[in-house]
């Protein structure tokens, strides 16, 4: 099951003092072909990790340039999250065995 994460509104123009008006306009121009397209970010948690921190800012900024962006988190058991964390660590190079007990069975 997935649950939508509500984010606070952020505007790209709020960053003019940091990156300048030219960069803001460049980002808006680059986003034009994506206007109205749907993007759904899915991850395991809405807090406490780097992905959550990025999405908290990124999703509303995507919406500000006209992208139909949404963020959803997966609801699951502790066993589910332990397996996904092991897979995550394996993808990042850690030697993590995938056991028979970790495989989903219907």
Backbone bond lengths (Angstrom), bond angles and torsions (degrees), N, CA, C in turn:
res aa  C-N    CA-C-N  psi(-1)  N-CA   C-N-CA  omega(-1)  CA-C   N-CA-C  phi
1 X - - - 1.443 - - 1.526 108.96 -
2 X 1.321 116.23 142.91 1.458 122.27 179.64 1.522 110.18 -114.35
3 X 1.322 115.60 145.50 1.460 121.18 178.97 1.531 108.56 -126.08
4 X 1.329 117.12 131.24 1.459 121.87 -179.97 1.529 109.65 -71.88
5 X 1.315 115.80 135.91 1.460 122.22 176.43 1.529 107.81 -99.05
6 X 1.304 115.52 124.24 1.468 120.39 176.91 1.529 108.45 -83.23
7 X 1.325 115.94 135.07 1.456 120.73 178.22 1.519 109.72 -118.43
8 X 1.316 115.09 157.06 1.460 120.35 177.56 1.518 108.87 -81.50
9 X 1.330 115.39 145.64 1.447 119.86 -179.90 1.515 113.07 -63.39
10 X 1.302 115.92 131.25 1.460 122.84 173.04 1.518 106.25 -130.28
11 X 1.306 115.40 146.25 1.455 120.44 179.68 1.517 109.68 -118.02
12 X 1.304 116.03 139.82 1.450 120.65 177.98 1.531 110.89 -57.65
13 X 1.316 116.73 -37.31 1.469 120.62 -179.68 1.530 112.96 -62.93
14 X 1.334 117.60 -18.47 1.468 120.44 176.53 1.532 111.58 -65.00
15 X 1.328 117.29 -14.44 1.459 122.28 -176.06 1.530 113.10 -102.52
16 X 1.327 117.21 7.77 1.468 120.80 -178.68 1.525 111.30 -57.06
17 X 1.317 118.21 -43.92 1.467 120.93 -178.61 1.524 112.42 -66.15
18 X 1.311 117.25 -20.76 1.466 121.03 -177.60 1.529 111.13 -90.90
19 X 1.355 116.91 -47.71 1.471 119.04 -174.21 1.529 113.51 -113.19
20 X 1.307 117.70 -9.14 1.456 120.35 177.30 1.519 113.51 93.18
21 X 1.319 114.28 154.63 1.459 121.15 -177.08 1.531 112.22 -65.20
22 X 1.338 116.96 -37.19 1.477 120.01 -179.29 1.524 111.36 -61.27
23 X 1.328 116.94 -42.69 1.469 120.39 179.29 1.524 111.28 -66.24
24 X 1.322 116.73 -39.55 1.472 120.70 177.78 1.518 109.59 -60.60
25 X 1.320 116.98 -46.68 1.466 121.03 -179.96 1.523 111.12 -64.48
26 X 1.320 116.90 -36.50 1.461 120.95 177.53 1.529 111.27 -63.97
27 X 1.323 116.69 -43.29 1.468 120.75 178.20 1.527 110.30 -62.67
28 X 1.318 116.65 -44.26 1.473 120.20 179.59 1.525 110.96 -61.99
29 X 1.323 116.71 -40.02 1.468 120.57 179.31 1.539 110.64 -66.37
30 X 1.326 116.19 -43.27 1.470 120.10 178.97 1.532 112.06 -63.93
31 X 1.324 116.30 -29.11 1.466 120.53 -178.31 1.523 113.34 -80.65
32 X 1.318 118.34 -15.23 1.473 120.87 -175.61 1.533 113.96 -53.14
33 X 1.341 120.50 -44.48 1.473 119.12 179.38 1.532 113.84 -64.55
34 X 1.332 116.94 -16.23 1.467 121.24 -178.65 1.524 112.62 -96.83
35 X 1.322 116.78 -3.51 1.463 120.82 -177.29 1.527 110.20 -55.77
36 X 1.332 115.55 127.69 1.462 121.56 179.36 1.520 114.97 85.21
37 X 1.321 117.54 -9.84 1.471 120.22 178.40 1.526 109.36 -74.08
38 X 1.317 115.40 150.00 1.470 121.78 -178.86 1.521 109.94 -97.12
39 X 1.331 115.97 129.70 1.460 122.49 174.80 1.524 107.13 -130.56
40 X 1.330 116.09 127.09 1.460 120.55 176.96 1.524 107.83 -119.36
41 X 1.313 115.38 119.74 1.461 121.94 175.18 1.525 106.94 -92.19
42 X 1.328 116.58 129.55 1.461 121.12 -179.82 1.518 108.36 -125.38
43 X 1.331 115.48 128.21 1.457 119.67 174.73 1.522 109.39 -147.68
44 X 1.326 115.81 -174.33 1.465 120.34 -170.56 1.516 114.98 -90.58
45 X 1.326 118.19 -18.79 1.459 118.78 -176.31 1.522 110.83 -151.16
46 X 1.307 115.80 150.74 1.465 120.60 179.61 1.525 112.12 -98.31
47 X 1.330 116.96 7.37 1.463 120.56 -179.99 1.520 109.69 -156.35
48 X 1.314 115.64 161.11 1.456 120.57 169.64 1.508 117.15 79.64
49 X 1.294 119.10 16.17 1.458 119.56 177.56 1.515 110.78 -152.52
50 X 1.317 115.46 166.48 1.455 120.89 -178.33 1.513 113.66 -61.50
51 X 1.322 116.87 -40.70 1.465 119.99 179.67 1.517 110.46 -62.66
52 X 1.315 116.92 -44.21 1.466 120.46 179.53 1.525 111.05 -61.88
53 X 1.326 116.81 -41.51 1.463 119.76 178.80 1.526 111.28 -62.19
54 X 1.322 116.39 -42.31 1.468 120.41 179.40 1.522 110.62 -65.41
55 X 1.339 117.56 -47.81 1.464 120.53 -175.82 1.521 112.55 -67.18
56 X 1.322 117.22 -29.77 1.459 120.71 178.92 1.527 110.68 -58.73
57 X 1.327 116.75 -34.86 1.467 121.10 177.76 1.530 112.18 -93.63
58 X 1.328 116.80 -39.77 1.462 121.03 -172.74 1.523 113.30 -66.25
59 X 1.329 117.71 -44.85 1.470 120.23 -176.29 1.529 112.30 -58.53
60 X 1.329 119.84 -50.03 1.462 117.64 178.68 1.531 113.57 -65.78
61 X 1.333 117.50 -30.46 1.463 119.40 177.06 1.528 110.99 -69.49
62 X 1.316 116.85 -37.55 1.471 120.49 174.54 1.523 110.22 -62.34
63 X 1.323 115.99 -42.84 1.467 120.17 178.31 1.527 110.79 -62.41
64 X 1.330 116.53 -37.26 1.463 120.99 -178.98 1.521 112.58 -62.75
65 X 1.331 117.61 -29.84 1.469 119.98 179.26 1.529 112.04 -95.02
66 X 1.336 116.87 11.66 1.463 120.41 172.48 1.512 116.61 96.83
67 X 1.317 117.58 6.95 1.465 121.32 177.51 1.523 107.71 -87.64
68 X 1.328 116.45 135.52 1.465 121.96 178.43 1.528 107.90 -81.07
69 X 1.329 115.65 76.35 1.469 121.59 -174.87 1.520 110.97 -95.26
70 X 1.323 114.16 144.65 1.458 121.24 179.81 1.518 108.01 -144.88
71 X 1.338 115.61 153.40 1.456 121.67 178.53 1.524 107.91 -125.77
72 X 1.317 115.75 128.52 1.457 120.71 178.96 1.527 109.44 -129.29
73 X 1.314 115.65 146.88 1.462 120.31 175.22 1.526 109.51 -114.35
74 X 1.311 113.40 146.98 1.460 121.46 179.84 1.527 108.71 -81.13
75 X 1.311 116.39 134.08 1.465 121.57 173.67 1.529 107.07 -99.20
76 X 1.321 116.95 129.52 1.454 119.34 -179.07 1.516 111.62 -162.45
77 X 1.302 114.46 175.82 1.467 121.39 -179.30 1.527 110.42 -79.23
78 X 1.322 115.78 168.22 1.465 120.33 175.40 1.527 110.91 -59.19
79 X 1.338 117.31 -40.02 1.466 120.88 178.19 1.525 110.90 -59.41
80 X 1.327 116.49 -43.40 1.466 121.20 178.78 1.526 110.04 -58.62
81 X 1.331 117.03 -48.63 1.456 120.22 -177.19 1.526 112.01 -68.81
82 X 1.325 118.07 -32.39 1.462 120.55 176.01 1.529 110.90 -64.52
83 X 1.328 116.40 -40.07 1.468 120.23 178.14 1.523 110.25 -67.42
84 X 1.349 117.94 -45.21 1.465 119.39 -178.96 1.524 110.83 -64.55
85 X 1.332 117.62 -34.69 1.469 120.60 177.81 1.527 110.23 -67.08
86 X 1.325 117.01 -39.17 1.471 120.47 177.20 1.525 110.58 -63.31
87 X 1.330 116.81 -43.71 1.471 120.56 178.48 1.530 109.77 -63.29
88 X 1.325 116.99 -43.43 1.462 121.95 177.20 1.528 110.47 -56.16
89 X 1.330 116.37 -48.50 1.467 120.32 179.79 1.521 111.38 -63.70
90 X 1.330 116.92 -38.25 1.462 120.78 177.47 1.520 112.29 -63.85
91 X 1.314 116.62 -40.86 1.463 120.64 178.21 1.528 111.67 -65.36
92 X 1.324 116.58 -23.80 1.458 120.36 178.69 1.532 112.28 -93.42
93 X 1.337 116.75 9.47 1.454 120.35 172.22 1.513 116.87 106.04
94 X 1.328 118.34 -6.96 1.456 120.05 179.32 1.532 109.08 -72.76
95 X 1.315 116.26 142.59 1.469 121.27 177.80 1.530 108.40 -77.86
96 X 1.317 116.61 95.49 1.462 122.45 -176.36 1.532 108.41 -122.20
97 X 1.323 117.49 117.00 1.471 118.77 178.91 1.534 111.15 -75.36
98 X 1.315 116.04 142.81 1.462 122.21 173.37 1.525 106.35 -97.71
99 X 1.326 116.08 107.61 1.463 120.60 -176.08 1.526 110.52 -88.81
100 X 1.319 116.02 164.56 1.464 120.33 176.82 1.526 111.30 -60.91
101 X 1.325 116.57 -33.37 1.467 120.99 179.32 1.525 113.17 -67.61
102 X 1.335 117.43 -17.97 1.453 120.83 -179.84 1.528 112.39 -87.37
103 X 1.313 117.19 -12.68 1.460 121.25 -176.29 1.519 110.60 -82.88
104 X 1.310 116.53 130.46 1.473 122.83 -179.31 1.519 110.06 -67.77
105 X 1.320 115.00 133.85 1.463 120.85 176.86 1.504 108.67 -123.61
106 X 1.328 116.51 135.96 1.467 121.73 178.86 1.500 110.39 -80.25
